[in-house]
Amino acid sequence: MADIRFDGKVAIVTGAGGGLGRQHALELARRGAKVLVNDLGGSVDGSGGSSEAAQKVVEEIKAFGGEAIANGSSVTDDAGVANMVKQAMDTWGRIDILIANAGILRDKTLSKMELADFELVLQVHVFGTFKPIKAVWDIMKAQNYGRIVVTTSSSGMYGNFGQSNYGAAKMAVLGLMNTLKLEGAKNDVKINAISPVAATRMTEGLMPPEVLAKLAPEYVTPGVVYLCSDEAPTGAILTAGAGAFALSRIYETEGVYLGEGGLSAEEVRDSWDQITDEAGQKAYFNGGEQGQKFFRKMAGG
C-alpha cells in the first residue's frame, strides 16, 4: 500500500511545543502537511506562557523543508482559539486536521485537592479540547473532510491514584468524541482518541529514567498519524506506548430482564452473576443500541 501522505492538507496541533505534540507536528510536516504549531508555553501545572516553544518547532519543520507557523494562544481562551483558526485559514485557506493535545497536571488526592485544581484541569483538557473542535467543525463540514484526534488517558478509563481531576477530564473527552463521531459522519469528519503512555514533562516525575527511555513520544506518533489519515476509522480509542498499540472499548454485558412487578434491590443482588456474565457482551457504537437491547429483553428476546 502507498505511504500515508498529507500533501495539500492543513493541520493544527495544540500543545505542540514539546513532547507528544511536537512529535505529532513534525511527523505530519514530514509527510507533507502544512502545520500550525500551537503552544502557550506554560509550565506543566498551567502557569506562565510563551510562544517561544512553538516557534522552535516551526524552525525545526522549516529546516527540513516543511511549512509551518507558530501560535501562542491558550486553548481555553475563546478569542485565542478564534485567532488560532483565523491564522490557519488566512494563511492556507482550509483546515483538515486537528490534534487536541494540550494538557496540564495538578495531581493531588481528593482530600488535598482544591476546587481550583479540579476546575483548571477540566478547563484545559475538556474546554481546551471542545473549543478548538467547535472552531474548526463547520469548516470541516463545509469542505466535507476533517480528521480530529483527541487525547485521553488510562487515568480516565481505568483510574490512577491522585488524578481525579485529570481522570474526569480525560473520560469527558471520550463522551465528546462518541457524539461527534455520529454528527460528523455524513460529512466525512472523523474523530478518534489516542491514549498515550509516553515520556514527557507531564510524566517525567512519575517513572524511573530507565522506563522513560523506552517511552519516547515518537513511539506514539505513528498511531496518531494513522488516525489523521484518509483511511482512519472513527470513534476509536487507540492506546499506545513503547511501540505497542491496542484498541480500548467500553463493553456492555447482555444482562438479564427482571421484569417490572415487585422489582427490588434484592433481585438485582441475587441476579448479579447473570448481570455481569461476559458471554455475549458487546461494544456499542451509539447509545440507541443499548435501548434497543432493553426493549428486546422486555419483549422476551
LINVENQUI-V706337 format. One line per field, one symbol per residue. burial: I if it has 16 or more other C-alpha atoms within 10 Angstrom, else O. Layout:
burial: ???
This chain:
burial: OOOOIIOOIIIIIIIIIIIIIIIIIIIIIIOIIIIIIIIIIIOOOIOOOIIIIIIIIIIOIOOOOIIIIIIIIIIIIIOIIIIIIIIIOOOOOIIIIIIIIIIIIIIIOOOOIOOOIIOIIIIIIIIIIIIIIOIIIOIIIOOOIIIIIIIIIIIIIOOOOIIIIIIIIIIIIIOOIIOIIIOIOOOIIIIIIIIIIIIIOIOOOOOOOOOIOOIIIIIIIIIIIOIIIOOIIIIIIIIIIIIOIOOOOOOIOIIIIOOOOOOOOOOOOOOOOOIOOOOOOOOOIOOOOIOOOIOOIOOOO
